[in-house]
Amino acid sequence: MTDIILPNGEVVDNYSSNYRLYCEAKWLLTKDINFRREWLNKITEKRKNELEPLKTYLKMLFDLK
């Protein structure tokens, strides 16, 4: 396991759920806006507890551009 420092200064393990959400946010930002909206709507039903952290990472990464 390796520690990763996210752009917000948070130190996470590369197997942590926060790192997985961060990577998912990076991946989503490579897709067009319609795909992102559809993706977020799909996970709203199945992963409600992960939606807000994912949106936070999306916003953080988008603001870094």
N, C-alpha and C positions, 0 to 999 in steps of 0.2 A: 504494500500500500504506500502511496506517495501523497505527500501534502501538496496541495495546489493553492496558490493565492489568487483569488478572483479579483477583477478590476476594482471592486468596492473595498478591498482590503481583507475580506473574509478568508480565513484559512480553512480549507475543507480537504477531506480525504478523497482520492480519486474514485472511491467506491461509494461515496455518500450520495444521498438523494439530492442534496443541494447542488452537487457537481453535475449530476445527471440532468437536473432542471436547467442549469446554466448551459450545458452542451445542447440541450433541446432548444433553448432560446437562440443560441448561435445558429443552429441549423434552420430554425424558423425564419430568421432574418434573411436567409438566402432565398426564401420563397416570396412569391408575390403576395400582395395584401389580401386578395380573395382567398388564397390558400390558407394564410394565417388565420383569417376569421373563421373559416370552415374548421380548421384544426382545433382552435380554441373552443368552438361550439361543441365539437365531438368530445373533447376531454372534460367539458363541464359536467356531462352526465356521469362519467366513470371515475374521474379523478378530481372531485370538487376541492379537496384539501390541498391539491397541488396547483390549482389555477392561479391564485394570488401570487405565490412565490414565482411562478413562471412569468406572469405579467410584470412583476418587479424586475426580473432579470432581462426581459425584453426591453423594458423602458431604459434600464441602465445601459445596455449594449447599444440601443438606438441613439441615446444621448452621447455616447462616446464617438459616434461616427462624425 
